[in-house]
């Protein structure tokens, strides 16, 4: 909530591309990187490593606030970068929910059912639609 108060009212329309790249490209790559590290270092089952990777991936808004506020941040980080970091850390928890739910489904259901359930039940409940190509395959 504090992050939303720190951003200007016109913010969502201006740097949408930067936040979209962070959420749509970088966050999934970090999820997979975290998963592989957990899988290789801790020698856990892959689905468990996938869940742990999803849990540790999102940027914590409290940590982001510590990075982007204060005299040092204002002197060394451009305002645009500070706002992008703040916006991404405030939005990514909703996306992280999808990454957490997928491995939970994989731990509880047969892998063949999971993708169909995730695309037809989970995403629509969150107000998201799967890609038309994917839904036509199902």
FIKOLZA-1660 file (N, C-alpha, C; in steps of 0.1 Angstrom, whole numbers, plus 5000, padded with zeros to 4 digits):
% residues 138
   i   px   py   pz ch aa at
   1 5008 4988 5000  A  X  N
   1 5000 5000 5000  A  X CA
   1 5009 5012 5000  A  X  C
   2 5019 5012 5008  A  X  N
   2 5028 5024 5008  A  X CA
   2 5035 5027 4995  A  X  C
   3 5037 5017 4987  A  X  N
   3 5043 5019 4974  A  X CA
   3 5034 5026 4965  A  X  C
   4 5021 5023 4965  A  X  N
   4 5011 5029 4957  A  X CA
   4 5010 5044 4960  A  X  C
   5 5012 5048 4973  A  X  N
   5 5011 5061 4977  A  X CA
   5 5024 5069 4973  A  X  C
   6 5035 5062 4971  A  X  N
   6 5047 5069 4967  A  X CA
   6 5048 5072 4952  A  X  C
   7 5041 5065 4944  A  X  N
   7 5041 5066 4930  A  X CA
   7 5032 5078 4925  A  X  C
   8 5035 5085 4915  A  X  N
   8 5026 5096 4910  A  X CA
   8 5013 5089 4904  A  X  C
   9 5002 5097 4904  A  X  N
   9 4990 5092 4899  A  X CA
   9 4991 5088 4884  A  X  C
  10 4999 5094 4876  A  X  N
  10 5000 5091 4862  A  X CA
  10 5009 5079 4860  A  X  C
  11 5014 5073 4870  A  X  N
  11 5025 5063 4868  A  X CA
  11 5021 5051 4860  A  X  C
  12 5009 5044 4863  A  X  N
  12 5007 5032 4855  A  X CA
  12 5007 5033 4840  A  X  C
  13 5004 5045 4835  A  X  N
  13 5003 5046 4820  A  X CA
  13 5017 5049 4814  A  X  C
  14 5026 5054 4822  A  X  N
  14 5039 5058 4816  A  X CA
  14 5049 5047 4814  A  X  C
  15 5054 5041 4825  A  X  N
  15 5065 5031 4823  A  X CA
  15 5060 5016 4822  A  X  C
  16 5048 5014 4817  A  X  N
  16 5042 5001 4816  A  X CA
  16 5051 4990 4809  A  X  C
  17 5059 4994 4799  A  X  N
  17 5068 4985 4792  A  X CA
  17 5079 4980 4801  A  X  C
  18 5085 4988 4809  A  X  N
  18 5096 4984 4818  A  X CA
  18 5091 4974 4828  A  X  C
  19 5080 4977 4835  A  X  N
  19 5074 4969 4845  A  X CA
  19 5069 4956 4838  A  X  C
  20 5064 4956 4826  A  X  N
  20 5059 4944 4819  A  X CA
  20 5071 4935 4816  A  X  C
  21 5082 4941 4812  A  X  N
  21 5094 4933 4810  A  X CA
  21 5099 4926 4823  A  X  C
  22 5099 4934 4834  A  X  N
  22 5103 4928 4846  A  X CA
  22 5094 4917 4851  A  X  C
  23 5081 4919 4849  A  X  N
  23 5072 4908 4854  A  X CA
  23 5070 4897 4844  A  X  C
  24 5070 4900 4831  A  X  N
  24 5067 4890 4821  A  X CA
  24 5080 4882 4816  A  X  C
  25 5091 4887 4818  A  X  N
  25 5103 4881 4813  A  X CA
  25 5113 4878 4824  A  X  C
  26 5117 4888 4832  A  X  N
  26 5127 4886 4842  A  X CA
  26 5122 4878 4854  A  X  C
  27 5109 4880 4858  A  X  N
  27 5104 4872 4870  A  X CA
  27 5103 4857 4867  A  X  C
  28 5098 4853 4855  A  X  N
  28 5098 4839 4852  A  X CA
  28 5112 4833 4851  A  X  C
  29 5121 4841 4846  A  X  N
  29 5135 4836 4845  A  X CA
  29 5141 4834 4859  A  X  C
  30 5138 4843 4868  A  X  N
  30 5143 4842 4882  A  X CA
  30 5136 4830 4889  A  X  C
  31 5124 4828 4886  A  X  N
  31 5117 4816 4891  A  X CA
  31 5124 4804 4887  A  X  C
  32 5127 4802 4874  A  X  N
  32 5134 4790 4870  A  X CA
  32 5148 4789 4875  A  X  C
  33 5155 4801 4876  A  X  N
  33 5168 4801 4881  A  X CA
  33 5168 4796 4896  A  X  C
  34 5159 4802 4904  A  X  N
  34 5158 4798 4918  A  X CA
  34 5155 4784 4919  A  X  C
  35 5146 4779 4911  A  X  N
  35 5142 4765 4911  A  X CA
  35 5154 4756 4909  A  X  C
  36 5161 4759 4898  A  X  N
  36 5173 4751 4895  A  X CA
  36 5183 4751 4906  A  X  C
  37 5186 4762 4912  A  X  N
  37 5195 4763 4923  A  X CA
  37 5191 4755 4935  A  X  C
  38 5178 4756 4938  A  X  N
  38 5173 4748 4950  A  X CA
  38 5173 4733 4946  A  X  C
  39 5170 4729 4934  A  X  N
  39 5170 4716 4930  A  X CA
  39 5184 4710 4930  A  X  C
  40 5194 4717 4925  A  X  N
  40 5207 4712 4924  A  X CA
  40 5215 4713 4938  A  X  C
  41 5213 4723 4945  A  X  N
  41 5220 4725 4958  A  X CA
  41 5214 4717 4969  A  X  C
  42 5201 4717 4971  A  X  N
  42 5194 4711 4982  A  X CA
  42 5190 4696 4979  A  X  C
  43 5191 4693 4966  A  X  N
  43 5187 4679 4962  A  X CA
  43 5173 4675 4966  A  X  C
  44 5164 4684 4963  A  X  N
  44 5149 4682 4966  A  X CA
  44 5143 4677 4954  A  X  C
  45 5131 4671 4955  A  X  N
  45 5123 4668 4943  A  X CA
  45 5120 4680 4935  A  X  C
  46 5120 4679 4922  A  X  N
  46 5118 4690 4913  A  X CA
  46 5106 4699 4916  A  X  C
  47 5094 4692 4918  A  X  N
  47 5082 4700 4921  A  X CA
  47 5083 4708 4934  A  X  C
  48 5090 4702 4944  A  X  N
  48 5092 4710 4956  A  X CA
  48 5102 4722 4954  A  X  C
  49 5112 4719 4946  A  X  N
  49 5121 4730 4942  A  X CA
  49 5114 4741 4934  A  X  C
  50 5105 4737 4926  A  X  N
  50 5097 4747 4918  A  X CA
  50 5088 4755 4928  A  X  C
  51 5083 4749 4938  A  X  N
  51 5075 4757 4948  A  X CA
  51 5084 4766 4956  A  X  C
  52 5095 4762 4960  A  X  N
  52 5104 4771 4968  A  X CA
  52 5109 4782 4959  A  X  C
  53 5112 4779 4946  A  X  N
  53 5116 4790 4937  A  X CA
  53 5105 4800 4935  A  X  C
  54 5093 4796 4935  A  X  N
  54 5082 4805 4933  A  X CA
  54 5080 4814 4946  A  X  C
  55 5083 4808 4957  A  X  N
  55 5082 4815 4970  A  X CA
  55 5092 4826 4972  A  X  C
  56 5105 4823 4968  A  X  N
  56 5116 4833 4970  A  X CA
  56 5118 4843 4958  A  X  C
  57 5111 4841 4947  A  X  N
  57 5113 4849 4935  A  X CA
  57 5108 4864 4937  A  X  C
  58 5095 4866 4942  A  X  N
  58 5090 4880 4942  A  X CA
  58 5099 4889 4950  A  X  C
  59 5100 4901 4945  A  X  N
  59 5107 4912 4952  A  X CA
  59 5099 4917 4964  A  X  C
  60 5104 4917 4976  A  X  N
  60 5097 4921 4987  A  X CA
  60 5096 4936 4987  A  X  C
  61 5083 4942 4989  A  X  N
  61 5082 4956 4989  A  X CA
  61 5089 4963 5000  A  X  C
  62 5091 4957 5011  A  X  N
  62 5099 4963 5022  A  X CA
  62 5113 4964 5018  A  X  C
  63 5119 4954 5012  A  X  N
  63 5133 4955 5008  A  X CA
  63 5134 4966 4997  A  X  C
  64 5125 4966 4987  A  X  N
  64 5125 4976 4977  A  X CA
  64 5124 4990 4982  A  X  C
  65 5116 4992 4992  A  X  N
  65 5115 5005 4999  A  X CA
  65 5128 5009 5005  A  X  C
  66 5135 5000 5011  A  X  N
  66 5148 5003 5017  A  X CA
  66 5158 5007 5006  A  X  C
  67 5157 5001 4994  A  X  N
  67 5167 5004 4984  A  X CA
  67 5164 5017 4977  A  X  C
  68 5151 5021 4975  A  X  N
  68 5147 5032 4967  A  X CA
  68 5144 5045 4974  A  X  C
  69 5145 5045 4987  A  X  N
  69 5142 5057 4995  A  X CA
  69 5155 5061 5003  A  X  C
  70 5155 5073 5006  A  X  N
  70 5166 5079 5014  A  X CA
  70 5175 5087 5005  A  X  C
  71 5184 5094 5012  A  X  N
  71 5193 5103 5006  A  X CA
  71 5203 5097 4996  A  X  C
  72 5208 5085 4999  A  X  N
  72 5218 5079 4990  A  X CA
  72 5210 5074 4977  A  X  C
  73 5198 5068 4978  A  X  N
  73 5191 5064 4967  A  X CA
  73 5187 5076 4958  A  X  C
  74 5183 5087 4964  A  X  N
  74 5179 5099 4956  A  X CA
  74 5191 5105 4949  A  X  C
  75 5203 5103 4955  A  X  N
  75 5215 5109 4948  A  X CA
  75 5220 5100 4937  A  X  C
  76 5219 5087 4938  A  X  N
  76 5225 5077 4929  A  X CA
  76 5216 5070 4920  A  X  C
  77 5203 5069 4923  A  X  N
  77 5194 5062 4914  A  X CA
  77 5184 5073 4908  A  X  C
  78 5183 5073 4895  A  X  N
  78 5173 5082 4889  A  X CA
  78 5159 5079 4894  A  X  C
  79 5150 5089 4894  A  X  N
  79 5137 5087 4899  A  X CA
  79 5129 5076 4891  A  X  C
  80 5131 5076 4878  A  X  N
  80 5125 5066 4869  A  X CA
  80 5128 5052 4874  A  X  C
  81 5140 5049 4877  A  X  N
  81 5145 5036 4881  A  X CA
  81 5138 5032 4895  A  X  C
  82 5139 5042 4904  A  X  N
  82 5133 5040 4917  A  X CA
  82 5118 5037 4916  A  X  C
  83 5111 5044 4907  A  X  N
  83 5097 5041 4905  A  X CA
  83 5094 5028 4899  A  X  C
  84 5102 5024 4890  A  X  N
  84 5101 5010 4883  A  X CA
  84 5103 4999 4894  A  X  C
  85 5113 5001 4902  A  X  N
  85 5115 4991 4912  A  X CA
  85 5104 4990 4922  A  X  C
  86 5099 5002 4926  A  X  N
  86 5087 5002 4935  A  X CA
  86 5075 4996 4929  A  X  C
  87 5072 4999 4917  A  X  N
  87 5060 4994 4910  A  X CA
  87 5061 4979 4908  A  X  C
  88 5072 4974 4904  A  X  N
  88 5074 4960 4902  A  X CA
  88 5072 4952 4915  A  X  C
  89 5078 4957 4926  A  X  N
  89 5077 4950 4939  A  X CA
  89 5063 4950 4944  A  X  C
  90 5055 4961 4941  A  X  N
  90 5042 4961 4945  A  X CA
  90 5032 4952 4937  A  X  C
  91 5035 4950 4925  A  X  N
  91 5027 4942 4916  A  X CA
  91 5030 4927 4915  A  X  C
  92 5042 4924 4918  A  X  N
  92 5047 4910 4915  A  X CA
  92 5041 4900 4924  A  X  C
  93 5035 4903 4936  A  X  N
  93 5030 4893 4945  A  X CA
  93 5018 4887 4938  A  X  C
  94 5010 4894 4931  A  X  N
  94 4998 4888 4924  A  X CA
  94 5003 4878 4914  A  X  C
  95 5013 4881 4906  A  X  N
  95 5018 4872 4896  A  X CA
  95 5025 4860 4903  A  X  C
  96 5031 4862 4914  A  X  N
  96 5038 4851 4921  A  X CA
  96 5028 4841 4926  A  X  C
  97 5016 4845 4928  A  X  N
  97 5005 4836 4932  A  X CA
  97 5004 4825 4922  A  X  C
  98 5004 4828 4909  A  X  N
  98 5003 4819 4898  A  X CA
  98 5015 4809 4899  A  X  C
  99 5027 4814 4901  A  X  N
  99 5039 4806 4902  A  X CA
  99 5039 4796 4914  A  X  C
 100 5033 4801 4925  A  X  N
 100 5032 4792 4937  A  X CA
 100 5021 4782 4935  A  X  C
 101 5010 4785 4929  A  X  N
 101 4999 4776 4927  A  X CA
 101 5002 4764 4917  A  X  C
 102 5010 4767 4907  A  X  N
 102 5013 4757 4897  A  X CA
 102 5020 4745 4904  A  X  C
 103 5031 4747 4912  A  X  N
 103 5038 4736 4918  A  X CA
 103 5029 4729 4928  A  X  C
 104 5020 4736 4935  A  X  N
 104 5011 4730 4945  A  X CA
 104 5002 4720 4937  A  X  C
 105 4997 4725 4926  A  X  N
 105 4988 4716 4918  A  X CA
 105 4996 4704 4913  A  X  C
 106 5009 4706 4909  A  X  N
 106 5017 4695 4905  A  X CA
 106 5020 4685 4916  A  X  C
 107 5020 4690 4928  A  X  N
 107 5023 4681 4940  A  X CA
 107 5010 4673 4944  A  X  C
 108 4998 4678 4940  A  X  N
 108 4986 4672 4944  A  X CA
 108 4978 4665 4933  A  X  C
 109 4981 4667 4920  A  X  N
 109 4974 4661 4909  A  X CA
 109 4984 4654 4899  A  X  C
 110 4978 4647 4891  A  X  N
 110 4986 4640 4880  A  X CA
 110 4991 4651 4871  A  X  C
 111 5003 4651 4866  A  X  N
 111 5009 4661 4858  A  X CA
 111 5000 4664 4845  A  X  C
 112 4994 4654 4840  A  X  N
 112 4985 4656 4828  A  X CA
 112 4973 4665 4831  A  X  C
 113 4968 4664 4843  A  X  N
 113 4956 4672 4847  A  X CA
 113 4960 4687 4850  A  X  C
 114 4972 4689 4854  A  X  N
 114 4976 4702 4860  A  X CA
 114 4975 4713 4850  A  X  C
 115 4980 4712 4838  A  X  N
 115 4980 4722 4829  A  X CA
 115 4966 4726 4825  A  X  C
 116 4957 4716 4823  A  X  N
 116 4943 4719 4819  A  X CA
 116 4937 4726 4831  A  X  C
 117 4939 4722 4843  A  X  N
 117 4932 4728 4855  A  X CA
 117 4938 4742 4857  A  X  C
 118 4951 4744 4855  A  X  N
 118 4957 4757 4857  A  X CA
 118 4952 4767 4847  A  X  C
 119 4950 4762 4834  A  X  N
 119 4946 4771 4823  A  X CA
 119 4931 4774 4823  A  X  C
 120 4923 4764 4827  A  X  N
 120 4908 4765 4827  A  X CA
 120 4902 4769 4840  A  X  C
 121 4908 4767 4851  A  X  N
 121 4902 4771 4864  A  X CA
 121 4910 4782 4871  A  X  C
 122 4923 4780 4873  A  X  N
 122 4931 4789 4880  A  X CA
 122 4932 4803 4874  A  X  C
 123 4936 4803 4861  A  X  N
 123 4937 4816 4854  A  X CA
 123 4924 4824 4853  A  X  C
 124 4913 4817 4849  A  X  N
 124 4901 4825 4848  A  X CA
 124 4896 4830 4862  A  X  C
 125 4898 4823 4873  A  X  N
 125 4894 4827 4886  A  X CA
 125 4902 4840 4890  A  X  C
 126 4914 4841 4884  A  X  N
 126 4922 4853 4887  A  X CA
 126 4919 4864 4877  A  X  C
 127 4910 4862 4868  A  X  N
 127 4906 4872 4858  A  X CA
 127 4915 4872 4846  A  X  C
 128 4923 4861 4844  A  X  N
 128 4932 4860 4833  A  X CA
 128 4927 4850 4823  A  X  C
 129 4930 4852 4810  A  X  N
 129 4926 4842 4800  A  X CA
 129 4938 4835 4794  A  X  C
 130 4938 4822 4792  A  X  N
 130 4949 4816 4786  A  X CA
 130 4950 4821 4771  A  X  C
 131 4961 4819 4765  A  X  N
 131 4962 4823 4751  A  X CA
 131 4953 4815 4742  A  X  C
 132 4947 4821 4732  A  X  N
 132 4937 4813 4724  A  X CA
 132 4943 4801 4718  A  X  C
 133 4956 4801 4714  A  X  N
 133 4962 4789 4709  A  X CA
 133 4963 4778 4719  A  X  C
 134 4966 4781 4731  A  X  N
 134 4967 4771 4742  A  X CA
 134 4953 4765 4745  A  X  C
 135 4943 4774 4746  A  X  N
 135 4929 4769 4749  A  X CA
 135 4924 4760 4738  A  X  C
 136 4928 4763 4725  A  X  N
 136 4923 4755 4714  A  X CA
 136 4929 4741 4714  A  X  C
 137 4941 4740 4720  A  X  N
 137 4948 4727 4721  A  X CA
 137 4941 4718 4732  A  X  C
 138 4936 4725 4742  A  X  N
 138 4930 4718 4753  A  X CA
 138 4916 4714 4749  A  X  C
% end
